[in-house]
Amino acid sequence: MRSSSAGRLIKGACMAALLASQALPAFAQSASAPVQVRVQANAPGTKIDRDIFGQFAEHLGTGIYGGVWVGPDSTIPNVRGIRTDVVEALREIKVPNVRWPGGCFADEYHWREGIGPAAKRPARLNASWGSVIEPNSFGTHEFMDFVDQLGAEVFLSVNVGSGTVQEAADWMEYLTADKPTTLQQERAANGHPAPYKIKYLGLGNENWGCGGAMSNAHYVEEMKSFAHYSRNLNPSQTGENAMKRVAVGWDSGDSDYTEDVMKAWKSKVWSWDIEGISLHGYTIPNTWEKKGPSVGFGEDEYAKGIKATLKMKDWIAKQTAIMDRYDPDKKLGLYVDEWGIWVDPNPGSNPGFLQQQNTMRDAVIAALNLNLFMRNADRIRGTNIAQMVNVLQAMILTDGPKMLLTPTYHVYHMYVPFHDAKAVPVTFDAGSYTHGGVTVPRVDAVAARDTSGKLWLALVNVDANKPKRFDVAFDGVNARGASGRILTATAADAHNSFENPNSVVPRPFSGRASGGQLRFELPAKSIAVVQVQ
């Protein structure tokens, strides 16, 4: 990787972590017994698809403009208009796929307005997000260039709400045709003769709501047509490499498409198919109208946020039960293609831009959700956190030429070894953390063998105040030690700022052998990922 501001920032964070490694909160063993964890290291199971660590980039606020795209004439270092620092930082976490162009924006997006000479692209009003001008400077080719620079796959959402089946079919032909059709020649004239690869095709977005307020039955009929006519014509995408179509499924609220979509799939005719169904579920610490602040909160808001995020377990269980009735062989994947903590926008910002700070609480929430997704990897084939840059639970925040990495980014960086790993069974008594009438599991743990066979363990201490000791026993291996990194902070709302970008960064961490087990001492509010030797 070339040296850049992103590379220097990442290296600076590592150096700051190393220098601060002795400054971890002192561990004072609580009166409660250690957590007894057993890892069945000789029983690797389900593959954890790397797409579980996917990202989401919508035309929302500064998520694209300013966050990803600055234009080729910008003084901010860029490659063909795409920020170099953001690309290099995202390459560090090995982004597997990016969902685009939305979100609610997808069902008002018309792809033809985002191709061809920039000067001729129409300016539109982004009615979904902030009522600002959408210049269409970042369109199909720019997105494909961005994903290519990341080394990631494409998750494209087609416009079912305000678009037509013909529009979606034309977009797919434009993108994937390898024979000299008029649309293929137009793509070549716009700079890309070879067909693009599309791994995932989302058939609409939240069509029960911002995507057209369709009834279940109405959506199913639309979905069948889009699934049939949105053909991928790339000859390299056959068999195991075939594009996967993802239908709209259940929302975390009252809307439920899953039953009708699965029922239709079970009795489908030859002319259409899908390979997955979506689930959207956000962590709302309080109420939809008053979600709570992203910083300046205390333990009450921390505990509420943890409780709210653990609803994801029930949402997955409900949707999986419906899918299992119609698809006991688990041919279809569940794609949680929107999730994350959603709180009140930063004071003074455009409320339609969904700008919020990213804290230690958010890092714990990210780890708990990723652990949950990995435990359900037999059904969950992909997820996309909302969102990648500057929006909601972002990996990266930018301000003009400045960029910082958030605590959530660092969780994704620590979890890279779990990409395509084989899950290993882990058992433990989670205990309870209680505050202000809120009671949640106190700890969490997952384990897996990476693609080279190395054994990795992730441990989370949810408790906001008390440290916790983990005594980990292993079946099938002789564990001699473990080393890796830990992310923690003294305050739940600790965060990185442009003035102090390394306030919350991972630090070196290790466990020690004791009595045939490995012992780990985790401070409050912490996430540790270690490789077991």
C-alpha positions in Angstrom: 0.0 0.0 0.0 1.3 3.4 -0.9 2.1 5.9 1.9 -0.7 8.4 2.4 -2.6 10.3 5.0 -4.7 7.2 5.6 -1.7 5.0 6.0 -0.1 7.5 8.3 -3.2 7.7 10.4 -3.5 3.9 10.8 0.2 3.7 11.6 -0.2 6.6 14.1 -3.1 4.8 15.8 -1.0 1.7 16.1 1.9 3.6 17.6 -0.4 5.5 20.0 -1.9 2.1 21.1 1.6 0.7 21.7 2.6 3.6 23.8 -0.6 3.5 25.7 -0.6 -0.3 26.3 0.5 0.2 29.8 -2.3 2.6 30.4 -5.1 0.1 30.3 -7.4 0.5 33.3 -6.0 -1.4 36.2 -7.7 -4.8 36.7 -9.2 -5.2 40.2 -10.8 -8.6 40.3 -14.4 -8.4 41.3 -16.0 -10.6 43.9 -17.9 -12.5 41.3 -16.5 -15.8 39.9 -14.6 -15.8 36.6 -16.5 -16.6 33.4 -15.8 -20.2 32.5 -15.6 -20.6 28.7 -15.2 -23.8 26.8 -14.0 -23.8 23.2 -14.5 -27.0 21.2 -11.5 -26.3 19.1 -11.6 -29.7 17.5 -15.1 -29.1 16.1 -15.1 -26.4 13.5 -18.5 -25.9 11.9 -20.3 -23.4 9.7 -18.4 -21.1 7.4 -18.6 -17.4 8.4 -19.2 -15.8 5.1 -16.9 -12.7 4.7 -19.9 -10.8 3.4 -21.2 -10.7 7.0 -18.7 -7.8 7.3 -20.2 -5.8 4.4 -20.7 -2.1 4.2 -23.4 0.3 3.0 -23.0 3.6 1.1 -26.0 5.7 0.3 -26.5 9.1 -1.3 -27.2 10.5 2.2 -25.6 13.6 3.8 -21.9 13.5 3.2 -21.7 9.7 2.9 -20.8 10.0 -0.8 -20.1 13.6 -1.5 -17.2 14.6 0.7 -16.9 11.2 2.3 -16.0 9.1 -0.8 -16.2 11.5 -3.8 -14.3 14.8 -3.9 -14.0 15.0 -7.7 -10.8 14.7 -9.8 -10.0 18.5 -9.5 -10.0 18.4 -5.7 -6.9 19.3 -3.7 -7.7 16.3 -1.4 -5.6 13.4 -2.7 -7.8 11.2 -4.9 -7.9 8.7 -7.7 -10.3 9.7 -10.4 -12.3 11.7 -7.9 -12.4 9.1 -5.1 -10.6 9.9 -1.8 -7.3 8.1 -1.5 -7.3 8.2 2.3 -10.8 6.7 2.6 -10.0 3.9 0.1 -6.8 3.0 1.9 -8.4 2.9 5.3 -11.3 0.7 4.0 -8.8 -1.6 2.3 -7.3 -2.2 5.7 -10.5 -3.8 7.0 -10.9 -5.8 3.7 -14.4 -4.6 2.9 -16.1 -7.6 1.2 -19.0 -5.8 -0.5 -20.6 -2.4 -0.7 -24.4 -1.9 -1.0 -25.4 1.1 -3.2 -27.1 3.5 -4.0 -29.4 3.0 -1.0 -31.5 2.8 1.1 -34.5 4.9 0.5 -32.5 6.8 -2.2 -32.4 3.6 -4.3 -36.1 3.8 -5.0 -35.9 7.3 -6.4 -32.6 6.8 -8.3 -32.6 6.6 -12.1 -29.3 5.2 -13.3 -29.2 7.0 -16.6 -28.9 10.3 -14.9 -25.5 9.1 -13.5 -23.7 8.1 -16.6 -22.0 10.0 -19.4 -20.2 13.4 -19.4 -20.5 15.0 -15.9 -21.5 18.3 -17.4 -24.6 16.8 -18.9 -25.8 14.9 -15.9 -29.0 16.5 -14.4 -29.2 17.9 -10.9 -32.0 16.5 -8.9 -33.4 17.1 -5.4 -32.6 14.4 -2.9 -36.1 14.3 -1.4 -35.3 11.4 0.9 -32.4 12.9 2.7 -32.1 16.6 3.5 -33.7 18.1 0.4 -30.3 18.9 -1.0 -29.1 18.9 -4.6 -28.0 15.5 -6.0 -25.6 16.4 -8.8 -25.3 12.8 -10.0 -21.5 13.2 -10.2 -21.1 9.9 -8.5 -22.9 7.4 -10.7 -22.6 3.8 -12.0 -19.0 4.0 -13.3 -17.8 6.0 -10.3 -19.3 3.5 -7.9 -17.8 0.5 -9.8 -14.4 2.3 -9.8 -14.7 2.8 -6.0 -15.5 -0.8 -5.4 -12.7 -1.9 -7.6 -10.2 0.3 -5.7 -11.4 -1.3 -2.5 -11.1 -4.9 -3.9 -14.7 -5.5 -2.9 -17.8 -7.0 -4.5 -21.0 -5.1 -5.7 -24.3 -5.1 -3.9 -26.6 -3.1 -6.2 -30.2 -2.1 -5.2 -32.5 -1.6 -8.2 -35.4 0.9 -8.2 -38.6 -0.9 -7.6 -40.5 2.0 -5.9 -40.5 4.7 -8.6 -38.7 2.8 -11.4 -39.8 0.2 -13.9 -38.9 -3.4 -14.7 -37.5 -2.1 -18.1 -35.3 0.4 -16.4 -33.8 -2.3 -14.1 -33.4 -4.7 -17.1 -31.6 -2.0 -19.1 -29.3 -1.2 -16.2 -28.3 -4.8 -15.9 -27.7 -5.1 -19.6 -25.7 -1.9 -19.6 -23.6 -3.3 -16.7 -23.1 -6.9 -17.7 -23.6 -7.5 -21.4 -20.5 -8.9 -23.2 -22.0 -8.9 -26.7 -22.3 -5.7 -28.8 -25.8 -4.6 -27.9 -26.5 -0.9 -28.0 -26.3 -0.6 -24.2 -23.0 -2.6 -24.2 -21.6 -0.2 -26.8 -22.8 2.8 -24.7 -21.0 1.4 -21.7 -17.8 0.9 -23.7 -18.1 4.5 -25.0 -18.3 5.6 -21.4 -15.0 3.9 -20.7 -15.6 0.3 -19.7 -15.8 -2.2 -22.6 -15.6 -5.3 -20.3 -18.8 -6.4 -18.5 -19.0 -5.7 -14.8 -19.5 -8.3 -12.2 -22.5 -7.9 -9.8 -22.5 -10.3 -6.9 -25.8 -9.2 -5.3 -28.9 -7.5 -6.7 -31.3 -6.1 -4.1 -34.9 -6.2 -5.5 -36.0 -2.9 -4.0 -35.5 -1.4 -0.6 -38.1 -1.2 2.3 -40.9 -1.3 -0.2 -43.3 -1.5 2.8 -42.2 2.1 3.6 -40.1 4.6 1.7 -39.9 2.3 -1.3 -43.6 2.7 -2.2 -45.7 1.7 0.8 -46.6 -1.5 -1.0 -48.7 -4.3 0.5 -47.1 -7.6 0.9 -49.0 -9.0 -2.1 -48.3 -6.0 -4.3 -44.5 -6.3 -3.6 -44.4 -10.0 -4.3 -45.9 -9.5 -7.7 -43.5 -6.7 -8.5 -40.6 -8.7 -7.1 -41.3 -11.6 -9.4 -41.1 -9.4 -12.5 -37.9 -7.7 -11.4 -36.3 -11.1 -10.4 -37.1 -12.4 -13.9 -36.2 -9.5 -16.1 -33.1 -8.1 -14.2 -30.8 -10.5 -16.0 -27.1 -10.7 -15.4 -25.6 -11.3 -18.9 -21.9 -11.6 -17.8 -20.9 -15.0 -19.0 -18.4 -15.4 -16.1 -21.3 -15.3 -13.6 -22.7 -18.8 -13.8 -22.8 -21.7 -11.3 -21.2 -20.8 -8.0 -20.4 -17.3 -9.3 -24.0 -16.5 -10.3 -25.5 -13.3 -9.1 -27.6 -13.5 -6.0 -31.0 -11.7 -5.9 -32.1 -10.5 -2.5 -35.8 -9.8 -2.0 -37.2 -7.3 0.6 -38.1 -9.0 3.9 -39.0 -8.1 7.4 -38.4 -4.8 9.1 -37.7 -4.6 12.9 -41.2 -3.0 13.3 -44.6 -4.3 12.4 -44.1 -4.8 8.6 -43.6 -8.4 7.6 -43.0 -9.3 4.0 -41.1 -12.6 4.8 -44.1 -14.9 4.9 -45.5 -13.8 1.5 -42.1 -13.8 -0.2 -41.2 -17.2 1.1 -44.6 -18.6 0.3 -44.2 -17.3 -3.3 -40.7 -18.7 -3.6 -41.8 -22.2 -2.4 -44.4 -22.4 -5.2 -42.4 -20.5 -7.8 -42.4 -21.3 -11.5 -39.3 -21.7 -13.6 -39.2 -18.1 -14.8 -38.1 -16.4 -11.6 -36.0 -17.1 -8.5 -34.3 -15.4 -5.6 -31.3 -16.4 -3.5 -31.9 -14.4 -0.4 -34.2 -12.2 1.6 -33.4 -9.1 3.7 -33.8 -8.0 7.3 -33.5 -4.4 8.4 -33.0 -3.7 12.1 -31.7 -0.6 13.9 -30.6 -0.1 17.5 -32.8 2.7 18.9 -31.8 3.4 22.5 -35.0 5.3 23.4 -37.9 6.2 21.1 -38.0 6.8 17.4 -38.8 10.5 18.0 -36.2 11.0 20.7 -33.4 8.4 20.1 -30.9 10.0 22.5 -27.5 11.7 21.9 -24.5 10.2 20.3 -22.1 11.8 23.0 -22.5 13.3 26.4 -24.6 10.3 27.7 -24.2 8.3 30.8 -24.7 4.8 31.9 -28.4 4.9 31.5 -28.1 5.5 27.8 -25.3 2.9 27.5 -27.4 0.2 29.1 -30.5 1.1 27.0 -28.4 0.9 23.9 -27.1 -2.5 24.7 -30.6 -3.8 25.5 -32.0 -2.3 22.3 -29.3 -3.9 20.1 -29.9 -7.3 21.6 -33.4 -7.2 20.0 -31.6 -8.3 16.9 -31.4 -11.9 18.3 -35.2 -12.1 18.4 -35.6 -10.5 14.9 -33.2 -13.1 13.4 -35.0 -15.9 15.2 -38.4 -14.8 14.0 -37.3 -14.4 10.4 -35.3 -17.6 10.4 -38.3 -19.6 11.7 -40.4 -18.3 8.8 -37.7 -19.1 6.3 -37.1 -22.6 7.8 -40.7 -23.6 7.3 -40.4 -23.0 3.5 -36.7 -23.7 3.1 -35.5 -26.3 5.6 -32.4 -26.9 3.5 -31.4 -23.3 3.9 -31.0 -22.6 0.2 -31.8 -19.0 0.7 -29.6 -16.6 2.6 -30.7 -14.1 5.2 -29.1 -10.7 4.5 -29.2 -8.1 7.3 -28.4 -5.4 4.8 -29.2 -2.5 7.1 -28.3 -2.4 10.8 -26.5 -0.3 13.4 -27.1 2.2 16.1 -29.3 5.2 15.1 -29.3 8.2 17.5 -30.1 11.9 17.3 -28.2 13.9 14.7 -25.3 16.0 15.9 -26.5 19.4 17.1 -26.4 22.0 14.3 -26.2 19.5 11.5 -28.8 19.0 8.8 -31.2 16.4 10.5 -31.6 14.7 7.1 -27.9 14.0 7.0 -28.0 11.5 9.9 -24.6 12.7 11.3 -23.7 11.2 14.6 -20.5 10.6 16.6 -19.2 7.1 17.1 -18.3 6.0 20.6 -17.1 3.1 22.8 -20.7 2.1 23.2 -21.1 1.8 19.5 -18.0 -0.4 19.3 -19.5 -2.8 21.9 -22.8 -2.8 19.9 -20.9 -3.6 16.7 -19.1 -6.5 18.3 -22.3 -8.0 19.9 -24.0 -7.9 16.5 -21.1 -9.3 14.6 -20.9 -12.2 17.1 -24.6 -12.8 16.7 -24.4 -12.9 13.0 -21.5 -15.3 13.1 -23.4 -17.6 15.4 -26.2 -17.7 12.8 -23.9 -18.1 9.8 -25.8 -21.2 8.7 -28.6 -18.8 7.6 -27.0 -15.3 7.6 -24.9 -15.0 4.4 -24.3 -11.2 4.6 -24.9 -8.0 6.5 -24.3 -4.3 5.7 -23.7 -1.9 8.6 -25.3 1.6 8.1 -23.2 3.3 7.0 -19.7 3.4 5.7 -18.7 7.1 6.0 -20.1 10.1 7.9 -23.6 8.6 8.3 -25.1 6.8 11.3 -22.6 4.1 12.7 -19.8 5.0 10.4 -16.4 3.4 9.9 -14.9 6.8 9.0 -15.6 10.5 9.6 -14.3 13.2 7.3 -14.2 17.0 7.4 -12.8 18.5 4.3 -9.3 17.0 4.0 -9.4 15.6 7.5 -10.3 11.9 8.2 -10.5 9.8 11.3 -11.2 6.2 12.1 -14.0 5.4 14.6 -14.2 2.8 17.4 -16.5 0.8 15.1 -13.9 0.8 12.4 -11.4 -0.6 14.9 -13.8 -3.5 15.7 -14.0 -4.3 12.0 -10.3 -4.2 11.8 -9.9 -6.6 14.8 -12.4 -9.0 13.3 -10.7 -9.5 9.9 -9.5 -13.0 10.9 -13.1 -14.1 11.1 -13.7 -13.5 7.3 -14.5 -16.9 5.7 -13.4 -18.6 9.0 -15.1 -21.8 10.3 -17.1 -21.1 13.4 -16.0 -23.1 16.5 -18.6 -23.9 19.2 -18.2 -21.9 22.4 -20.2 -22.3 25.7 -20.2 -20.0 28.7 -22.5 -18.6 31.4 -23.0 -14.9 30.3 -24.2 -13.7 33.7 -25.9 -10.4 34.0 -25.1 -6.7 33.9 -27.9 -4.6 35.5 -28.3 -0.8 35.6 -31.4 1.3 36.1 -33.8 -1.5 35.6 -32.0 -2.8 32.5 -30.6 -6.3 32.6 -28.5 -7.7 29.8 -25.9 -10.5 29.4 -22.7 -9.3 31.0 -20.2 -11.0 28.5 -20.1 -12.6 25.1 -17.6 -14.8 23.3 -17.1 -16.4 19.8 -14.3 -18.5 18.3 -13.3 -19.6 14.8 -10.5 -21.1 12.8 -9.3 -18.8 10.0 -8.6 -19.9 6.4 -5.1 -20.9 7.4 -6.3 -23.0 10.4 -5.3 -20.6 13.2 -7.7 -20.4 16.1 -9.1 -17.0 17.0 -11.2 -15.9 20.1 -13.3 -12.8 20.6 -14.3 -11.8 24.1 -16.6 -8.9 25.1 -17.1 -7.5 28.6 -20.4 -5.5 28.3 -20.3 -4.3 32.0 -19.9 -0.5 32.0 -18.0 -0.5 35.4 -16.6 -3.8 36.4 -13.7 -5.8 34.9 -14.1 -9.5 34.3 -11.8 -12.5 34.2 -12.3 -15.2 31.6 -11.0 -18.7 32.2 -11.0 -20.4 28.8 -10.6 -24.2 28.4 -10.0 -25.8 25.0 -11.1 -29.2 23.7 -8.7 -30.8 21.2 -5.8 -28.4 21.5 -3.0 -27.6 24.0 -3.3 -23.8 24.3 0.0 -22.3 25.4 -1.0 -18.6 25.2 -2.8 -16.0 23.2 -2.1 -12.6 21.9 -4.0 -9.9 20.0 -5.6 -6.6 20.6 -8.2 -5.0 23.0 -10.4 -2.0 22.5 -11.6 -0.2 25.6 -12.1 3.3 27.1 -12.8 4.8 30.5 -16.1 6.4 29.4 -18.9 4.8 27.4 -19.1 8.0 25.2 -15.4 8.1 24.6 -14.7 8.8 20.9 -12.2 10.0 18.4 -12.2 13.6 17.2 -10.3 15.4 14.6 -8.3 17.0 17.4 -7.7 13.7 19.1 -8.1 11.0 16.5 -6.4 8.2 18.6 -8.4 8.5 21.8 -10.0 5.1 21.3 -7.7 2.7 19.5 -6.8 -1.0 20.0 -3.9 -1.9 22.2 -1.8 -5.0 22.5 -3.4 -7.7 24.7 -2.6 -11.2 25.7 -3.8 -14.1 27.9 -1.7 -16.4 30.0 -1.7 -20.1 30.6 -2.9 -21.1 34.1 -4.0 -24.6 35.3 -4.5 -26.0 31.8 -6.6 -23.0 30.7 -6.0 -19.5 29.3 -6.8 -16.6 31.6 -7.9 -13.2 30.2 -8.6 -10.1 32.3 -10.9 -7.7 30.5 -11.6 -4.2 31.8 -15.1 -2.8 31.7 -16.5 -1.9 28.3 -14.0 -3.9 26.2 -13.6 -6.1 23.2 -10.6 -8.4 22.8 -9.6 -10.5 19.8 -6.7 -12.9 20.2 -5.0 -15.7 18.3 -4.5 -18.8 20.4 -1.1 -20.4 20.3 
